[in-house]
Amino acid sequence: MANQRSVEILCVMLVLSLHSNSPPLASAFNCAGMALWLKGCVPYVFGMTPTPSLDCCKGVIGWRNGATSVHERRKGCLCLKALLLAPGIDLHHVAALPAMCHCKIGFPIANSTRCST
């Protein structure tokens, strides 16, 4: 079951990356790249575990440390907002990821977040 959900979420993020404004190879910061950073978070964001794994938090922190420009952070914000639309996602777990990993990402993860600001 976890493998099926892992595949589902990675597929959602890969499809979303096809719709990004820049080609995937032009920037490491697209939804497909973010999916690779956050693959360890799949059990947590689907509510299968009460806390994120160490691999998940390493991915969150790694993505945050790598997203140094405003453009990269905006792309990440859009990818995370798209993640909220995936079937079966625990919205509270996704929103809690930064706090659970002791990592500030600079914006709240919520449907109402405006990534352009």
C-alpha positions in Angstrom: 0.0 0.0 0.0 2.8 2.4 0.8 4.5 1.7 -2.5 1.2 2.3 -4.4 0.8 5.7 -2.7 4.5 6.5 -3.3 4.0 5.9 -7.0 0.8 8.0 -7.0 2.4 11.0 -5.4 5.5 10.9 -7.5 3.3 10.7 -10.6 1.3 13.7 -9.5 4.4 15.7 -8.9 6.0 14.6 -12.2 2.9 15.5 -14.2 2.8 18.9 -12.5 6.4 19.5 -13.4 5.5 19.1 -17.1 3.4 22.2 -16.7 6.1 24.4 -15.1 7.1 27.6 -16.8 10.6 26.5 -17.6 11.9 23.2 -19.0 12.8 20.6 -16.4 16.5 20.6 -17.4 16.8 24.4 -17.2 16.4 24.4 -13.4 16.8 21.8 -10.7 13.9 23.4 -9.0 10.8 21.9 -10.5 8.2 19.6 -9.1 10.0 16.5 -10.3 13.2 17.5 -8.5 11.2 18.4 -5.4 9.5 15.0 -5.5 13.0 13.4 -5.3 13.9 15.5 -2.3 10.7 14.7 -0.6 10.2 11.0 -1.5 11.0 10.0 2.1 8.0 12.1 3.3 5.4 9.9 1.4 4.4 7.8 4.5 4.0 10.9 6.6 2.1 13.1 4.2 -0.4 10.2 3.5 -0.9 9.9 7.3 0.7 6.4 7.5 3.1 7.5 10.2 2.6 10.0 13.0 6.0 11.8 12.5 8.2 12.3 9.4 11.2 10.1 9.0 14.8 11.3 9.3 15.1 10.9 5.5 12.0 13.1 5.0 13.4 15.8 7.2 16.8 15.6 5.4 14.9 16.1 2.1 12.9 19.1 3.4 16.1 20.7 4.8 18.1 19.8 1.7 15.4 21.4 -0.6 15.2 24.5 1.6 19.0 24.9 1.6 19.2 24.5 -2.1 16.3 26.9 -3.0 18.3 30.1 -2.6 16.6 32.4 -5.0 13.1 33.9 -4.8 12.2 32.2 -8.1 13.2 28.8 -6.7 11.3 29.2 -3.5 8.2 30.3 -5.5 8.4 27.2 -7.7 8.7 25.1 -4.5 5.7 26.8 -3.0 3.7 26.0 -6.1 4.8 22.4 -6.1 3.8 22.1 -2.4 0.4 23.7 -3.1 -0.1 21.2 -5.9 0.8 18.4 -3.5 -2.2 19.4 -1.3 -4.5 18.4 -4.2 -3.3 14.8 -4.4 -5.9 12.2 -3.3 -5.3 10.8 0.2 -3.0 13.6 1.3 -3.2 14.5 5.0 -3.3 18.3 4.7 -2.3 18.8 8.3 0.8 16.6 7.9 1.9 18.5 4.8 1.5 21.8 6.5 3.3 20.6 9.6 6.4 19.3 7.7 8.6 22.4 8.3 7.8 22.5 12.0 8.2 18.8 12.5 11.6 18.9 10.7 12.7 22.1 12.7 13.1 23.9 9.4 11.7 27.3 8.3 10.9 27.4 4.6 9.6 31.0 4.4 5.9 30.4 3.7 3.0 28.4 5.1 2.0 25.3 3.3 -1.8 25.9 2.7 -4.2 26.2 -0.2 -4.6 29.9 0.6 -0.8 30.6 0.4 0.0 33.1 -2.3 3.3 31.9 -3.8 3.8 35.1 -5.8 4.5 37.2 -2.7 
